[in-house]
């Protein structure tokens, strides 16, 4: 099973996503724009962990984001968040995997999905930072 790249330890990491989520929640009246911005920001911040699905509504219109899946599972254990857009409605779910097997998948409201995403990214960043600190201590 392939391992996922670590969450970047930059201002655009979990803290940047937390600020983005708060900003977008304040004006979530346009779901399509909210979803497209969030999908692009996640894909840029978490390369290799985010899958964005797009659909072209007509041959002359640009593709629209229809779904985003964020796979934060490491070594088959962890959280997988998925959000799908149908018109102005968002359907979100949070799944847990153990050893690569989905053990739960539950629907959640969009606000809970964003909160879970931010919490999981913060935990992942903390684990990655602990790993970097431990390796740094071994090398010095």
KAJO-V272742 format. One line per field, one symbol per residue. ss: DSSP state (2 for helix, 1 for strand, 0 for the rest). phi: phi as a letter, one per 40 degrees, with the letter a starting at -180 (. if undefined). burial: + if it has 9 or more other ideal C-beta (glycine too) atoms within 8 Angstrom, else -. A space follows every 50 residues. Layout:
BEGIN
ss->???
phi->???
burial->???
END
This chain:
BEGIN
ss->00000000000002222222222222000022222222222222200001 11111100000011111111100100111111111100111111111100 1111111102222222222222222222222222222220
phi->.ccccccccbdccdccccccccccccbccbcccdcccccccccccbcgbb bbbbbccacbcccbcbabbbbbcbggbibbbbbbbbgcbbbbabbbbbfg bcbaabcbcdccccccdccccccccccccccccccccccb
burial->---+--+-+---++-+++-++--++--+--++-++++++++++-++--++ -++--+-------++-++++++++-+-++++++++----++++++++--- -------+-+-+++-+++-+++-++--++--+--------
END
